Amino acid sequence: MKAVLTVVGKDAVGILAKVSTECAKYNVNILDVSQSILQDMFCMIMIGDVDKLNIPFGDFSDAMAKLGKEIGMDVHVMHEDLFNSMHRI
């Protein structure tokens, strides 16, 4: 299974490193990353493989949101199934 992670906030050094380190801590394999800087706003979407996640998915989502608060960013994690359901016509 996959998860979609979004990260948005004021640009700063090390955002990608901090988010990817936290993912590695929970055994999430990052499959794809897209990021851009819009003026001084950092915007990133990551796709992660959560098949080998070492904690419950809800706890992972909460941990990533907590990391977001610590680094002054808005970090959301959405399971691939929910993401696909939301975008089905």
N, C-alpha and C positions, 0 to 999 in steps of 0.2 A: 504494500500500500504506500501511497505517497501523501505528502502534506504540502500545502502552499503556505509559505511564510512571507509576510510583507513587513517591511521596515520603512518608516517614514519619519523624518525629523530634520532638524538643523544639521547641516554637514559638519563633520568633525573627523579627525584622524582615527583610524582603527575600528570603524563600525563593522565592516565586513569581517575583520579578524575576531572581534568580540562575539559576533553572532555565530560565526562558523565554529569557534572554540566551544561555545555553549552547546551547539548541535552535536559536536563530537563527544562531549561529556555524556550525552544521552544516547550515543551510538546511532545518530542520524547521519546517513550518507547523503551529502549534497550532490544532487544530480545536475542541476542547472541553476544559473544565477544571471539575472539581468539587473543592472543598476544604472542610474543616471543622476546627475545633479541638475536641478532646475533652479537657477539663480543660486540661492544658498540652501536649498532644500534637497536632502538626500532621499532618494526613492529606490527601493530594492525589492525584487521578487525572487524568492528562492523556491526551488522544488526539491524536497528531501524525501528519501526513501526511509520510511518509519517501520519497516518490517522487523528490524532488530532492535527497536526501541526498548530500553532497559527500565522504563517506568511507564505507568499508564498514560495514554495519550492526553487525557485531561490535565494530568500533572505536568507533562511536557509543555502544553500550551500555557499553563499558569507560570511555569518557570521562565518561558520566553517573554511573557508579558512583564514579569518582574525584572528581567534583564533590561527590557525596554525602559522601564521607569528609572533604573539605575543609571542608564547611559543617556537619558533624556530623549528617548525615541519612542515611537508608537510601534510596537511589535505585535503582530497577530499571526496565529497559526490556525489553519483551517484544513480539516481532513479532505483528501481528494474527492471522496464520495459526496460530501456536502457541497464542495465547490462545483462539482459537475451537476448536481441537482439544481443548484441555484442558477446555472447558466444553460439549462436545457429549455428549448422552445417547445 
